[in-house]
Amino acid sequence: MASLVFEKALTETAAGVERTLDHLLPRPQGPEARVIEAMRYGALNGGKRFRAFLAHQGAKLFAMDDERSLRLAAAIECVHAYSLIHDDLPCMDDDDMRRGKPSAHRAFDEATAVLAGDALLTLAFEILADPATHEDARVRADLVLGLSRAAGALGMVGGQMIDMASAGEDLAIGPLTRMHQLKTGALIAFSCEGGAILGHASPSARQALHAYAHDLGLAYQIADDLLDEEGDSAALGKTAGKDKSQGKATFLTILGEERARAQASLLADQAVAHLEMFDDRADILREAASFVINRRA
């Protein structure tokens, strides 16, 4: 069970990111108001803000102020929100519910949902490229480069393509792992490394956070597969059992429940081990690894 300190940090980060997003997102006005309303609907709809939390806590390791780290976190949430809007489309995962509410294409329409996702993706880079995020142009460029790679064809988009192409196929553990390292893990990795980039961290510190994120991302996905199989739609805020109904291979179908849980626990322990160089400054990130494999939604 997560400590009260961890729960407080998670809640406070989510609230800070929500405020920052509300400030950074455009306000609905003029003939383009509908797409802006859809952007805000997709980005300001709650959620744990876990990727944003990782970025915020990672930045704290290097004594970055909240304003900058929350801008980084907000940019990451824009990309995550865009990916969820597009994932839910009928041509992708075809889901009518997200975080307990109608998906964006149901609340608006498919074309507006596509445009809202596009606009959120581009807003993320606008946020990172703004001097308000960091006065050093090289830092801003590194952030843009890192997020571009995490979101693109060799990251989240590539993972989604593999996911769609492999529906109904019996994927082996290797290809399945690669798919999730791209689709889920790449953005989690950037979330952990982004704070280090923001804080001018040493190469060894960046590598430690990258290794932490690598194991954390896989643990997160295994836990997600278990929740998809065992959870209920009301608690998850999305349709449960979707992977099984679409004939998709998961860590659960390949490993079985017992081995999947053991593997998630092993990965969480490995993730924590990578944080040794940060001493007790990384205690919240250590708890995040436990949170990932024990969450119920």
Disulfide bonds with the S-S distance in Angstrom:
none
